[in-house]
């Protein structure tokens, strides 16, 4: 299976960060349920994973 390219990783990271910002905005005005806490925890874990993949892909791409 091919590893995702830099563009695909970047797109996923951007999407996840947008979702996180939207979640934080909702929390600010509406509070947060235990289900939302779980989704946020999963999303933050995935953000860390994708960030690591992005940095690895950047290193492999070189200067």
C-alpha positions in Angstrom: 0.0 0.0 0.0 1.3 3.4 -0.9 1.9 5.9 1.8 0.0 9.2 1.4 1.9 12.1 -0.2 2.7 15.4 1.3 -0.4 17.0 -0.3 -2.7 14.3 1.1 -1.2 14.6 4.6 -1.4 18.3 4.5 -5.1 18.2 3.4 -6.0 15.8 6.2 -4.2 17.9 8.8 -5.9 21.1 7.6 -9.3 19.3 7.7 -8.6 18.1 11.3 -7.5 21.5 12.5 -10.6 23.1 11.0 -12.8 20.6 12.8 -10.9 21.3 16.1 -11.4 25.0 15.7 -15.1 24.5 15.1 -15.3 22.2 18.1 -13.6 24.8 20.3 -16.0 27.5 19.1 -19.0 25.3 20.0 -17.6 24.5 23.4 -17.2 28.2 24.1 -20.8 28.9 23.5 -22.6 25.6 24.1 -20.5 23.5 26.4 -19.4 20.0 25.7 -20.9 16.5 26.2 -19.1 13.3 27.1 -19.6 12.1 23.6 -18.0 15.3 22.2 -15.1 14.9 24.7 -14.4 11.4 23.3 -14.5 12.7 19.7 -12.2 15.5 20.6 -9.8 13.2 22.3 -9.7 10.9 19.2 -9.3 13.9 16.9 -6.4 15.3 18.9 -4.7 11.9 18.8 -5.1 11.8 15.0 -3.8 15.4 14.7 -0.6 14.3 16.5 -0.3 11.2 14.2 -0.8 13.2 11.0 1.6 15.9 12.2 4.3 13.3 12.7 3.5 11.8 9.3 3.7 15.3 7.8 7.1 16.0 9.4 8.4 12.6 8.2 7.2 13.3 4.6 8.9 16.8 4.7 12.2 15.2 5.8 12.0 12.6 3.0 11.1 15.3 0.4 14.4 17.1 1.3 15.3 20.7 0.4 
